[in-house]
Structures are given as structure tokens and as C-alpha cells.
């Protein structure tokens, strides 16, 4: 498995931006789909965005489409989530995850992701 460490969370106001980073270690992850998920208090973990191993394909949940951008640098073993125009409903713990080998980016079920980071808190005040 790959080890994942997220960073970049914080407390911001509505309309602000944040960029989350996720650094992978342990093995090469360039062939694996990567994803960002989030979990708000009292809610189930939900898919936010995924990106293919090459970075050529990305999928977003409708509520963040047009505001968030997922990207990756395989040279740096890092996945990013640029979050713009943040809303209070974006408040959650954000997790980075690595999919099992062979899983395409359009597969967004958390159960298909085998490695998870510890999460980073994002809080958006109104």
C-alpha cells in the first residue's frame, strides 16, 4: 500500500480559496487513480473528485464542479485539490485516497480505494 499525508486545510471565509496537497510514499502511484473525499459531522464519507493515473481524466461531484480542480504531479508523488469560491457546506474533513490498481477515475465508490490519508479539516465560515 501507499502512505498518504494531506495538508493545506484551515479556517476560511465563504468565497475564499484553499489548496489541499496529498503526498504519497511507499511505492510508485503514477498508475493509480487518486481521489479526494470528504466527511462532514454526522454524514457519510462522500466523493469529491478523482483523477486518473496519467492526470488526463478527472471526475467531480456536481456540487463542486466548476469550483474545485484536482490535479497531480507524478514526478512529485503529489495530488492537489484547488478549492475556489468555498461555501459553508464545503466544511468537512477532506481525505486523499489511492484506488486499487486498475480502477478507472469514473469509479468513485470509497470502497474501491485501498489507501487513505489521515484527513485535513476544512472549515468555511459564512
N, C-alpha and C positions, 0 to 999 in steps of 0.2 A: 504494500500500500504506500501511498504518498502522504507525506505530512503537510498540512496546510496551516498557515498563520495569516489571519486577517488583520488589517489595521485601517485607520482612517475615519472611524466613526466619531461621533461627537454630538453636541447640542447646537442646533442652528435654528434660525427663524424660518418661517414659511417663505418660500421664494428663493432661499439660498441654495448653494450648491455644496456638494461633498464628493470626494473621490475615494472610493474604497480600493484597497490593494490586497492581494492574496498571493503570498509567496509559497511555492511548492518545493519540497525537498524529499529525498529518499529514492526517487527514481525519475527517469525522464517522463514528462507528462505531455509532451507535444502531440502524442497520438490520441489523447483522451479529450472527450468533450468535458468542458468545465461549466459550472453553473453557480449562480448566486440565488440563494433562497432567503426568506425572512420569516420570522415568527414574532407576532405581537402577543402581548399578555392575553391569556385566555383563548387564543386562537391556534389553529393547526399551522405547521410549517407550510409555506407556500412558495411556489416557484416564482422567481423574478425575471431571470434572464439566463440563457445558456449560449455557449459559443463552441463551435466545432474545433477540432484539434488544430486545423490549419488557420483558424480565425476567419475563414471565408463565409461562414454561415452563423447567424445569430437569431435567437428567438426571444420574444419578450411577452410578458403577461400584458394584457391590454391596458391595465391601469398605469403602466409606466412607459408604454410606447410613446416615443417622441420626447420623453423627458430623460430617460436613462440610456446610457450606452455602455455595452460590455465590450471589452477588448482584451487582447492578450499579447504578451511578448514571450515567445518560446525561448528566445535567447536568454531572457532573464527569469524564466520559470515563474512568471507573474501574470495574474489575471486582474483586470481592473473593472470597476463599476463606477462610471461617471454619473452622478445624480444631480440633475438640474431641476429648477422650479419645484423644490421639495414642498410637500404638503404634510400637515399633521398626521394624516392617515398613512404616511410612509414610516411612521415611528415603529421600530421593531428592532430585534436583534437580527443582524444580517450574517449569513453563513456562506462560506465558499465551499464548494464540493467538487470532487472529481468523479466522473462517471466510470463505470466498469468499461473495460476495453471493448470497443466495437459499438458502443451505444451512440447513436447519432444525436445531433443537437436538438432535434424536434421531440426527443423523448425527455419529458420534463418531470416525470414521477420521481419524487425524492428517493423512493426505494431502489432506483437504478443507480444511485450514486453511492459509492463504497467508501469514500474518504471524505471527512468533514473537518473543517476548522473549528475553533472554539467559539467563534462568533464575535461580532463587534456591534456595540449599541449605537443606534442612530435615533436621535430624538429631535423631532421638529415641533417647535412651539408656534402657536398661532398669533 
